[in-house]
Amino acid sequence: MLIIPIKEGENIDRALKRFKRKFDKTGKLRQLRKRKQFTKPSVKHRQKVLRASYIQKKVELDIN
């Protein structure tokens, strides 16, 4: 549970901004979106390999 202490005379918008920042750092929303749909392990692996090959090609182009 997130607790955001509001200082005396503090604007509610500023406290809300601090809450949102703290919530983003926990990563709960990303985790919920990730769990919303199931991806097969083979698809995850394929995406990982494709991403690695893309990065490798990009690095090779930067070197030359």
BALOBA-1460 file (C-alpha; in Angstrom, 3 decimals):
// residues 64
<rec num="1" residu="m" x="0.000" y="0.000" z="0.000"/>
<rec num="2" residu="l" x="1.330" y="3.415" z="-0.935"/>
<rec num="3" residu="i" x="1.295" y="6.116" z="1.688"/>
<rec num="4" residu="i" x="1.791" y="9.701" z="0.582"/>
<rec num="5" residu="p" x="2.046" y="12.109" z="3.507"/>
<rec num="6" residu="i" x="0.647" y="15.519" z="2.574"/>
<rec num="7" residu="k" x="2.546" y="18.401" z="4.084"/>
<rec num="8" residu="e" x="0.703" y="21.323" z="5.564"/>
<rec num="9" residu="g" x="-0.230" y="23.853" z="2.908"/>
<rec num="10" residu="e" x="0.787" y="21.499" z="0.083"/>
<rec num="11" residu="n" x="-1.193" y="21.610" z="-3.126"/>
<rec num="12" residu="i" x="-3.256" y="18.469" z="-3.769"/>
<rec num="13" residu="d" x="-2.040" y="18.381" z="-7.378"/>
<rec num="14" residu="r" x="1.559" y="18.110" z="-6.212"/>
<rec num="15" residu="a" x="0.670" y="15.275" z="-3.823"/>
<rec num="16" residu="l" x="-1.203" y="13.498" z="-6.611"/>
<rec num="17" residu="k" x="1.844" y="13.856" z="-8.849"/>
<rec num="18" residu="r" x="4.036" y="12.296" z="-6.121"/>
<rec num="19" residu="f" x="1.539" y="9.433" z="-5.812"/>
<rec num="20" residu="k" x="1.560" y="8.778" z="-9.557"/>
<rec num="21" residu="r" x="5.366" y="8.804" z="-9.645"/>
<rec num="22" residu="k" x="5.573" y="6.376" z="-6.736"/>
<rec num="23" residu="f" x="2.952" y="4.130" z="-8.336"/>
<rec num="24" residu="d" x="4.860" y="4.057" z="-11.631"/>
<rec num="25" residu="k" x="8.038" y="3.013" z="-9.820"/>
<rec num="26" residu="t" x="6.295" y="-0.009" z="-8.298"/>
<rec num="27" residu="g" x="5.573" y="-1.416" z="-11.773"/>
<rec num="28" residu="k" x="2.154" y="-2.791" z="-10.806"/>
<rec num="29" residu="l" x="0.389" y="-1.354" z="-13.844"/>
<rec num="30" residu="r" x="2.943" y="-2.855" z="-16.245"/>
<rec num="31" residu="q" x="2.570" y="-6.184" z="-14.478"/>
<rec num="32" residu="l" x="-1.233" y="-6.069" z="-14.785"/>
<rec num="33" residu="r" x="-1.072" y="-5.276" z="-18.487"/>
<rec num="34" residu="k" x="1.436" y="-8.057" z="-19.028"/>
<rec num="35" residu="r" x="-0.793" y="-10.580" z="-17.241"/>
<rec num="36" residu="k" x="-3.869" y="-9.484" z="-19.182"/>
<rec num="37" residu="q" x="-2.988" y="-11.775" z="-22.060"/>
<rec num="38" residu="f" x="-0.945" y="-14.943" z="-22.172"/>
<rec num="39" residu="t" x="2.005" y="-15.261" z="-24.520"/>
<rec num="40" residu="k" x="3.446" y="-18.665" z="-25.173"/>
<rec num="41" residu="p" x="7.062" y="-19.232" z="-24.101"/>
<rec num="42" residu="s" x="8.034" y="-20.003" z="-27.704"/>
<rec num="43" residu="v" x="6.682" y="-16.613" z="-28.829"/>
<rec num="44" residu="k" x="8.560" y="-14.853" z="-26.024"/>
<rec num="45" residu="h" x="11.759" y="-16.615" z="-27.057"/>
<rec num="46" residu="r" x="11.223" y="-15.743" z="-30.730"/>
<rec num="47" residu="q" x="10.693" y="-12.069" z="-29.867"/>
<rec num="48" residu="k" x="13.820" y="-12.085" z="-27.714"/>
<rec num="49" residu="v" x="15.898" y="-13.565" z="-30.547"/>
<rec num="50" residu="l" x="14.501" y="-11.094" z="-33.091"/>
<rec num="51" residu="r" x="15.213" y="-8.160" z="-30.776"/>
<rec num="52" residu="a" x="18.771" y="-9.383" z="-30.200"/>
<rec num="53" residu="s" x="19.417" y="-9.770" z="-33.935"/>
<rec num="54" residu="y" x="18.015" y="-6.280" z="-34.583"/>
<rec num="55" residu="i" x="20.309" y="-4.779" z="-31.963"/>
<rec num="56" residu="q" x="23.268" y="-6.736" z="-33.335"/>
<rec num="57" residu="k" x="22.637" y="-5.411" z="-36.871"/>
<rec num="58" residu="k" x="22.325" y="-1.886" z="-35.516"/>
<rec num="59" residu="v" x="25.657" y="-2.211" z="-33.680"/>
<rec num="60" residu="e" x="27.346" y="-3.563" z="-36.815"/>
<rec num="61" residu="l" x="26.095" y="-0.591" z="-38.830"/>
<rec num="62" residu="d" x="27.362" y="1.857" z="-36.219"/>
<rec num="63" residu="i" x="30.835" y="0.295" z="-36.252"/>
<rec num="64" residu="n" x="31.197" y="0.489" z="-40.049"/>
